[in-house]
Amino acid sequence: MTTPDPRRRAGSHAAPSFPPAAATSPAPTPSSSHSTLSASDLDRADDLLSKVASVYSERVVGQQRLRVALLSSLIAGGHVLLESVPGLAKTTAAQALAAAVSGSFRRIQCTPDLMPNDIIGTQVLNVSTGEMSTQLGPVHANIVLLDEINRSSAKTQSAMLEAMQERQTSIGGVVYPLPTPFMVLATQNPIEEEGTYVLPEAQMDRFLMKEVLTYPSPADEADILERVASGAFERRITHPPISIRDVMWLQEAVNAVYVAPVIRQYIVALVGTTRGSGPRPVAGIERHVRVGASPRGAIALMKVAQSIALQDGRGYVTPDDVRLLRHPVLRHRLVLTYDALADDVAPESIIDAVFQAVPTP
């Protein structure tokens, strides 16, 4: 996490975490013409985020980057693409997040024969009445885990990604809104290629972030074994979760976090630099990047920076907030050239070069 801001409220948790409970109240009210949040708004957000962190930590050991990515996406209203080898707690993390926010959870195992109707729902004939009834698919949940999304066909992927974008499904000519909040966690396994369908770059751009998970540290792995041996994972969660209304309030609070014009110009310059332009173009970037980040990438940088600022106890965005999750936000938005792929150039190194080239405000 970034270095805590000296103007930050005392008692605020030091790093982005997860939230719970609070009574229904009006949306965050800006306390100035700059739309900053009031002290009471920041106190409430801090309380909610701390509660979610407690619930989440009961089920997931370590994986701090995953926790930050999931919470930031949830309160920013986005979706997350997770890439890792099997067994790194992706499903557990999704279930823990759903439990922490009192949300409904559905897991969809993607296979080559999975059809769009298996996800969004279908109409079924009621034999006794002779009428058609609608059965909503598993996508109609607050937290949806698409396990191994690259194993589903292009047609099924498109149906799911359309639901992510439109926040609704159409069954038999009738539109059914998806629950609010709605968040998709899609996973893909990088070590298996047979029987998979690569996600097109244009569709990957719809994910707010792509997080790449690594193995836990020896200390975390030892903690996992201890919890399994003691049965800790089998016990009921002891910390109270937050409500869906609290999550919606947090999403409104994120929108109220102030982004100064100079920060917005900074984001525009960063995104422009990935396309080979910007105030200080990176020499030779066109050799490695065929297509840079889209305007959706700029929006993602701003929204994630706002969520990081709120988690850090502030009502305004700093350049550090923009930089913190630059890799998850941009790594899947850069289309690399064949030369870059042949030379095994990592998108993270290109992103770092862009951030080093653009002057920090």
N, C-alpha and C positions, 0 to 999 in steps of 0.2 A: 504494500500500500504506500501511498505517498507520505511524505513527512507531514505530520499533523500541522494544520495551520495555526499560528500563534493566536489568531482571533477566535479560534473555535471555542464553543461552550465547554466549560468544565464538566466532566462526568460523561462526556460523549464517548462511545466505544471507538477504539483506535483504528479499526479497519472495517471495510464493508462486511456486513453480516445479514442475518435473516430476521424477520418480524413476527408478532401476534397482537392481540386484543385492544379494543378501545371502543367506546360507545359511538353511536352514529353522531356525526357532527357535520357542519357545513364544510364545503371544500376549502382548502387553504386560501387564506385571504392575503394578498400582497400587502406588505406594510409600508411600501413606498412606491413612487412612480416607476422604480426599476423592477417591480414585481418580485421583490425578495420576500421570503417567508418570515412570518413573525416568530418571536422567540418561543411562544407556546406551540406553534406548528412544528418547529424544529425539535422541541422537547418531546412532542407526541411521536414524531417520526423516529427519534432515537429510541424511545421506549418500545415501539413496535418492532424495529429492526433487531433490537437486543433479544426480544422474546422469540423471534423466529430463529435467531442464531442458536438459542438454547434448545429448541425443538429439533432443529436440524442436526446439532452436534450429538444428540442422543442416538442417532442412527448412522451417521457418517463420520468416519475417523479420518482426519487430515483432509486432503483434497481442498485446500483453501481457495485455490484459483477457480475450481469448479463451483464452490459456494458463491464466490463473488460474481462469477459469470451468470449463474442461475438467478440470483437475487436481482442483479442489475437488469437482466432481461425482463424479469417479471414486472418490476416496478416501472420499467421503461416501455412496457407493452410490446415486447418483441419475442422472437423465437431463437432457440439455440441449436446449433449443429455440434454434436459431440463426436470426436474421433479418438478411438483408443482400441487397444487389444481387449479381449474379453476379461471380465472379472475385476474391473476397476470401479465398481459401485455406481455405475451410471443409473441402473434401474432403482437401486436403493436411494440414490440422491433424489431422483424424481419423485419417488413415493414419500420421502421425507419432506420435500418441499410442499407437496400436496397436503400432507398431514399438518404442516406448520401453518398453513393458511386456511384450513378447514375446507379445502377444495376437493372436488371430485377428481378421481384419477382413472385413466384408462391406458392400458398397454396394448399396442398393436404390433404383432410379430409380422414383419414384412417377408413375403415369399414371392417367387416368380408368378404363382397362380393367384395372388391376391388381386381382387377386382375393386374398382372404385366404389361400387355399392357396398362392399364389405367394410368400407371406411365411413362413408357419408350416410349410409342407410338406404332403405328400399321400401317399396310398397308390397304388401302381402294380401292375398285374397282371403277374406274371412268366409269360409265355406258355409257357415250357419246363416249368415246374413246376406251373402252374395255381394258384400261391399269390400272396397279396398281400404286397408288400414296401413298407416305409415309406421315403420320401425326405424327410429333414429339410430345411426351408427355410432361406434365408439368415439368418433371425433367430437361428439357433443359432450365434452367434459372440460373442466377448468385446466387440468394439466394432462396432456396427451404425450405418451412416450411412443415414438415410432422407432421400433427396434430394427436396426439394420435396414434403413430406408433404401440403401443401394441394392437390395435384393428384390425390390418390387419393380414392376415394369414401368416404362416411361409414362404410360397412360395413367397408372395408379399414382405415380409420383405427382403428375400434373394435377390430378383431382385433389390430392392432399394439399399441395402448395397453393392451389386456388382457394381452398377453404382457409388457409392461413392468411392469405392476402385480403380476401373479401369478408372474412369473419362471418360467413354464412354458408349454408348448403341449399341446394335446390333438389327436391325429391317430388317427382310427379307433377312438376310445374308449380309447386308451392315452395316458398322460401322459408327456411328455418334458421333464425339467427343462432350463432354459437354462444355459449355462456360467456359472461363477463366476470372476471378476467378470463382470457383464453391464451394458453401458452403451449407451444409444441417443442418437445425435446426430441430431436432426431439423432440417431446414432448410426455410425458406420464403422466397419472393421477394416483397417488399412492393410491387413496381412492376407486377406483372402480376395482373390480377383475372380475366380471361376463362379459363374452363376450370378454375377452382379451387373448392375446397370449404373454407369457413372452418372452422377447428378450434373446436368448442364450448368455452366457458369451462371447463366441468366437466372436459373432457379435457385442456385445457392445464394445469390444476392439478396433473396428474400429473408434469409436468416440474419438477425441482428448481429449475432456473433457465432464464430466457430472456435470452440475450445478443444485443444489437443491435450489429452490427459496422459500423465506419466505414472510410473509405478510409485507406490508410497515409500516413504523413508523407512529404514529398518525399525525406528522407534514406533512409527505409526503402524507398521505391519505387526509388531509385537503387541501393540495395544489392541489390534483387531483380534488376534488369537486369544488374548486374555478375555476380551468381551464375549467371544464365542464360547470359550470354556466355562465362563461364569453364567452364561445364559442371558447376558444383558440385552442382547438384541431381540430376545423373545419376550421381554417384559413390555408392558404397555408404556407409552410415552407419558412421563410425569409432568412435563411443563405444559401449560395451557396454550393452545394454538390461537392465532388471531382469526378474525372473521374475514369473509369475502369483502364485506364493506370496508374493512381496514385496508385491504389490498387496493381497492378502488380509490380510497383516499390517498394512499401512498402514490399511486399513479398520477393523481391530480397534483400532489405536492411536487413530484418530479417536474411536471410541466410549469410549475410556478418558480422553479429555480432560475435565477437570473443569469442570462448569458450576455455579457457585454459585447457591443459591436466589434471591439478589437479581437475578442475570442472567436466570434463568428468569422471574421476575416482570416484569422489564423487557420481555422478549419478549412475554409475555402482554398487557401494557399496550399495546405497539405494535400488536399484531394487533387487540386490542379497539378501539383508536382508529380503525383503518381501517373498522370497522363502525359508527362513530358513537358509541361509548361510551368506555371507558377512563377513567383518572384525570383527564385534562384533554382533553375532546373538542375537536376542531377545529371552530370555528364554521363552519357552512354546508357541511360536508363531504357532507351528504346530497344537496346539489344536484349534486354531481359523482360520487359513488360510490353505485351502486345496490346492489352486493353487495361486502362487504369480504373480507379474506383469511380462509380457513378454518383450522381447527386444523392441517391439513396445511401451511399457510403458517408457522405457529408452529414446527412440527417442522423445516421447511426452514431457517428462520432459525437455529435452534439447531445443526443438523447442519453447515450451512455455516460458522457461527462456530467450531465445533470444528475443522473442517478448516483454516480460516485460522490458528487458534491453533497447530496442529501445524506448518503450513508456516512460521510465524514463530518456531518453536523453543520453544514454550511448552506446558505441560501443563494450562493453564487458560485459560478464555475471559474476555476483557475486553469492555467495551461497544464499543470500537473494532472488534473482530472482528464484532460483530453489525451494525454500521453499514456496514462496508466494501462488502459486496455486496448492500446493501439493494435496489438497483434491479433487478438480475437476479433476485433471489429473489421480489420482490413485484409487479413491473410487470405480469405476466400473470395475477395472481390478483385484481386489482381489476376489477370489472365497472362500467364508467363509464355514467353516465346519458346520455340524448340531449342534454341541455344541455351536458354536458362535451364530447361529441363535436362538437357544433355550434360550440362556442367553441374547439375545438382545444386543450383542456386536456390536457397530457401527464401520464400516470400518475406519472412521475418527480417532477413538482412536487408532486403530492399526497403521495407517499411522503416527500419532504423535509419537507413541512409536518407530517406525523405525527411524524417523528423530532424535529423542533424542539419540538413540543408536549409530548412525553413527557419527563419529567425523567430525566436520565442518572444511574444509580446511582454 
